[in-house]
Amino acid sequence: ANLATLRDAYSSMFSHVSAIKPKLDHFFDNVMGMVDDDKLKNARLALLSRIKNIADRVADFTHL
């Protein structure tokens, strides 16, 4: 692929990741992940794990 195509694809991926930021902010501000209900806690942790796995394919966000 040429450089312009790669740049456009990368830009598109960042756009999709940034689009979920308000929802992630809401989640972290309003949802307690570590709850007593194991089924609910595991579902919430699995959701966060899936989001992290997707984001890791785009960039290393640990340095931001």
C-alpha positions in Angstrom: 0.0 0.0 0.0 1.2 3.5 -0.6 1.9 6.0 2.1 -1.3 8.0 1.6 -3.4 4.9 1.9 -1.7 3.9 5.1 -2.0 7.4 6.5 -5.7 7.4 5.7 -6.3 4.0 7.3 -4.4 5.0 10.4 -6.3 8.3 10.6 -9.5 6.4 10.3 -8.6 4.0 13.1 -7.7 6.9 15.4 -11.0 8.5 14.6 -12.9 5.4 15.6 -10.9 5.1 18.8 -11.4 8.7 19.8 -15.1 8.4 19.0 -15.6 6.1 22.0 -13.7 8.4 24.4 -16.9 10.1 25.8 -18.4 6.7 26.4 -15.3 5.4 28.2 -15.1 8.6 30.3 -18.7 8.0 31.3 -18.0 4.4 32.1 -15.0 5.3 34.3 -16.9 8.2 36.0 -20.1 6.3 36.7 -19.6 2.5 36.7 -17.8 0.6 39.5 -15.9 -2.2 38.0 -14.9 -4.1 41.1 -18.3 -5.1 42.5 -19.4 -7.9 44.8 -21.4 -9.6 42.0 -18.8 -11.8 40.3 -20.8 -12.2 37.1 -21.2 -8.5 36.7 -17.6 -7.8 37.7 -16.2 -10.3 35.2 -18.4 -8.9 32.5 -17.2 -5.4 33.1 -13.5 -6.5 33.3 -14.0 -8.5 30.0 -15.4 -5.4 28.3 -12.4 -3.3 29.4 -10.1 -6.1 28.2 -11.7 -6.2 24.8 -11.4 -2.4 24.5 -7.8 -2.5 25.5 -7.0 -5.2 23.0 -8.6 -3.2 20.2 -6.8 0.0 21.2 -3.5 -1.9 21.4 -3.8 -2.7 17.7 -3.9 1.0 16.9 -1.1 2.4 19.1 0.8 2.1 22.4 -1.4 4.4 24.5 0.7 3.8 27.6 3.0 6.7 26.6 0.3 9.3 26.1 
